[in-house]
């Protein structure tokens, strides 16, 4: 999966979960400051990412993810390259 494909799927999740206009989703969008996501929102978002991408994101790694771009890079770098 390319970074663009990953970004588009994540943008759809952000649009649905946080009710943010899809056109306003950028790589620099910050979960806490731009989306006002609390810890429960963020955990639910991470769980949805895991389901969507079939990836496991450790709590330690999740704590380091604060922007959409970081999540895209993480998913891209941890996807099964055999797909």
N, C-alpha and C positions, 0 to 999 in steps of 0.2 A: 504494500500500500504506500502511495506517495505521501509526502507531507501535506500536499494540497487536499488529498482525499481525507486524510486524518483531520486536518483543520476543518473541513466542511462538515464532517460528522460531529465534531466537538461543537462547532458553531450551532448546529441544529439542536444539540443537547442544551446548550446555554440559552438559546432562544426559548425552548420549551420549559426548562426548569426555572430559569431566572426571569423569564418574560422580558428579555432584552431584544430589541429589534435586531434581526440577523445582520443587517447592514452595519451595525455599530460594533459587531464582534471583530476584534483585531488581535494580533499576536501580543500586543502590549496590555490588553485588558487584564486587570488584576482582580482576582477573586474577592479579596477582602475589601479593598478600597473602592473598586469600581462597581462590584456587584453586591456589596454589603453582605457577603456570604458569611454566616456564622460557622462554627465548627461542625454543627450537625449538617448544614447545607453542604459543606465541603466534603464530609464523609460520604453523604449520599451521592454526591457528584462523582467521587472517586469510585464508588461501587458501580455506578452506572457506566463509567468508563471501562471498568474491568469486564462488565457484561458485554458491552458493545464491541470491545476490541479483543476479548478473550485473553486479556493480559492480567497479571497479578501485580499490583502496585503496593509495595510494603509501606507500612505506616511511616517508617523513617524516610523513604523516598517521597511519599506524599507531602510530608512537612516541608520539603524543599521546593515544591511546585507552587508558585504564586501567580504566574501569568499563563495565558492560553499558549503562548509560544513555547514556554517550558514544558507544558503538557504535551504539545505536538511533538517536540523533540524527544521527550521521554518515550512516548508510544512508538515513535518511528525507530528509535534505537533499541527498543525491547521487543519489537514484533518478531514473529517467527519468519525468518527470511525465506523459508521453504514455500510460503504461500504464493 
